[in-house]
């Protein structure tokens, strides 16, 4: 029997810095060192086909006697680096471990948790103000600072689950915290969805830009195109006006960025 020859194969898979109009990058904290990060989404299934009952979820965040609210109001809500490892534990030990936020694994502190904007698919984002803290805070900080790492969080709690409409429907009986994880169940619970890094570019037609093409021409190719033997680099300095398509030019006048770029 002959030796099978491996066919020539060439491929590249890499991190998408811009995906669906949302950009990865470093994010910046507020004056107290807290970062605004998505923690989860109300009203939509996770990527694991799990759906958390919205009323239960909201009650665990807002109920006067609920753990998360009490800890938040007392300035004592923390999260861990990764979810607790419960593989070697029995059922009773597992529940006890899940309910306990272990100090030696702290990676962040919560200042605030709240509901944000409604998504196009109908869900509502839950945001948190988090600050790297504790023995593993340095790892969270490194992740937040890295331009190609999509820092993620995942809820930790005790639930009752039943199959329903093709999903695992979970009634949240006790929300404990949100842990810093490699990849959470909700795609939106990640740095890419943080308002601190979000960059959504649209044209008047409403199309979302997901890629930018920058084709480079060499000097001699430009010579051939324009029929010239000399290339001069023209520079223009403009100060962009936030949340608009306008900029301040070198004369101090407000101008359209689009028209200035088209003029070259």
SVG drawing of the C-alpha trace seen along z (x, -y; Angstrom):
<svg xmlns="http://www.w3.org/2000/svg" viewBox="-41 -80 51 82">
<polyline fill="none" stroke="black" stroke-width="0.4" points="0.0,0.0 1.4,-3.3 2.0,-6.3 -0.8,-8.9 0.5,-12.2 -0.8,-15.3 -2.3,-17.7 -1.0,-21.3 -3.2,-23.3 -2.9,-26.9 -5.2,-28.8 -5.1,-31.6 -7.5,-32.1 -7.0,-35.1 -8.7,-37.5 -11.2,-39.8 -10.4,-43.3 -13.5,-44.7 -16.6,-42.4 -20.1,-43.4 -19.1,-47.0 -17.7,-46.6 -14.0,-47.0 -11.6,-45.4 -8.9,-47.5 -7.7,-49.0 -10.5,-50.5 -10.1,-53.2 -11.4,-53.4 -13.2,-56.2 -11.6,-58.5 -11.8,-55.8 -10.3,-53.1 -13.5,-51.3 -14.3,-49.9 -17.8,-49.7 -18.2,-46.1 -21.2,-44.0 -22.0,-41.2 -24.9,-39.5 -28.1,-40.0 -31.7,-39.8 -34.2,-38.1 -32.0,-36.2 -30.5,-32.7 -26.8,-32.1 -24.6,-30.5 -25.1,-27.3 -28.9,-27.5 -29.7,-28.4 -32.3,-31.0 -32.5,-32.7 -36.0,-33.8 -36.0,-37.6 -38.1,-38.2 -35.9,-35.9 -32.8,-37.6 -34.0,-41.1 -35.2,-40.1 -31.8,-38.7 -30.2,-42.1 -32.7,-44.4 -34.4,-42.5 -33.9,-44.1 -32.8,-40.8 -30.8,-39.5 -27.1,-38.8 -25.8,-40.8 -27.7,-44.0 -26.6,-43.8 -22.9,-43.3 -23.1,-46.1 -24.6,-48.5 -21.9,-47.6 -19.1,-48.0 -18.2,-44.4 -19.1,-42.6 -16.1,-40.8 -15.6,-38.3 -13.1,-35.6 -10.6,-34.7 -12.4,-31.9 -15.4,-30.0 -14.8,-27.8 -13.5,-24.3 -16.2,-21.9 -15.2,-18.7 -13.8,-17.0 -16.7,-18.0 -19.9,-16.3 -23.3,-18.0 -23.3,-19.6 -19.7,-20.8 -20.4,-22.1 -23.3,-24.3 -21.2,-25.6 -18.3,-26.5 -20.5,-28.2 -22.1,-30.4 -18.7,-31.5 -16.6,-34.1 -13.0,-33.0 -10.8,-35.9 -7.6,-34.2 -9.1,-34.1 -10.4,-37.7 -9.7,-39.5 -12.2,-42.4 -14.5,-44.5 -17.9,-45.8 -19.0,-49.4 -22.3,-49.3 -24.5,-47.0 -27.4,-48.2 -29.5,-47.5 -28.5,-49.3 -29.7,-49.6 -32.1,-47.2 -30.5,-45.2 -31.9,-44.8 -32.7,-41.2 -34.8,-42.2 -32.4,-41.6 -31.3,-44.1 -27.6,-44.4 -26.5,-44.2 -23.5,-46.4 -21.1,-46.5 -18.4,-48.9 -15.5,-46.7 -12.0,-47.4 -9.1,-44.9 -8.5,-44.0 -7.1,-41.2 -4.5,-38.5 -5.6,-38.0 -6.5,-41.6 -3.2,-41.9 -4.5,-39.3 -7.7,-41.1 -5.8,-44.3 -3.6,-42.7 -6.6,-41.4 -8.4,-44.8 -5.2,-46.5 -4.5,-43.9 -5.9,-45.2 -6.7,-41.7 -8.1,-40.0 -11.8,-40.1 -12.1,-40.2 -15.3,-38.3 -17.5,-37.8 -19.9,-35.1 -22.6,-34.9 -22.4,-32.5 -25.5,-31.3 -27.8,-28.5 -30.7,-27.6 -33.5,-25.2 -33.5,-24.0 -36.3,-22.6 -36.3,-22.0 -38.6,-24.4 -39.0,-25.4 -35.8,-23.8 -33.8,-25.6 -32.6,-24.9 -34.9,-27.3 -33.3,-28.4 -35.0,-29.9 -32.2,-31.8 -32.6,-31.1 -29.4,-32.8 -27.1,-35.1 -23.7,-35.1 -21.5,-37.3 -20.0,-37.6 -16.6,-36.0 -13.8,-36.9 -13.6,-34.1 -12.0,-33.1 -15.3,-33.1 -18.7,-33.6 -22.1,-32.2 -23.3,-35.6 -21.3,-36.9 -22.2,-40.4 -20.7,-40.0 -17.3,-40.9 -15.0,-43.8 -16.1,-44.1 -19.5,-45.2 -18.1,-47.8 -19.2,-51.4 -15.5,-52.3 -14.3,-50.4 -17.4,-50.3 -16.9,-51.8 -19.9,-51.5 -19.5,-53.2 -22.6,-53.5 -23.3,-55.1 -26.6,-56.9 -28.0,-53.7 -27.6,-52.1 -24.9,-49.5 -22.5,-48.6 -18.8,-48.7 -17.1,-45.5 -13.8,-45.7 -11.6,-48.5 -9.6,-48.1 -6.3,-50.0 -4.7,-49.1 -1.1,-50.4 0.3,-51.5 4.1,-51.9 5.6,-55.2 6.2,-53.9 2.7,-52.6 1.4,-56.0 3.7,-57.5 2.2,-55.3 -1.4,-56.1 -1.0,-59.9 1.6,-60.3 4.1,-62.0 7.6,-61.5 7.3,-63.2 5.2,-62.2 4.5,-64.8 3.0,-63.8 0.2,-66.3 -0.7,-66.5 -3.7,-68.1 -4.3,-68.5 -7.9,-68.3 -9.4,-67.9 -12.3,-65.6 -15.5,-66.7 -16.8,-63.7 -20.1,-62.1 -20.3,-64.0 -19.0,-64.0 -17.3,-67.4 -13.8,-68.5 -11.9,-71.7 -9.4,-72.5 -6.1,-74.4 -7.9,-77.8 -10.3,-77.0 -13.3,-76.5 -15.8,-73.6 -15.6,-71.4 -17.1,-68.1 -14.6,-65.3 -16.0,-63.5 -15.6,-66.5 -12.1,-67.3 -10.9,-63.8 -12.5,-63.7 -10.7,-66.9 -7.4,-65.2"/>
</svg>
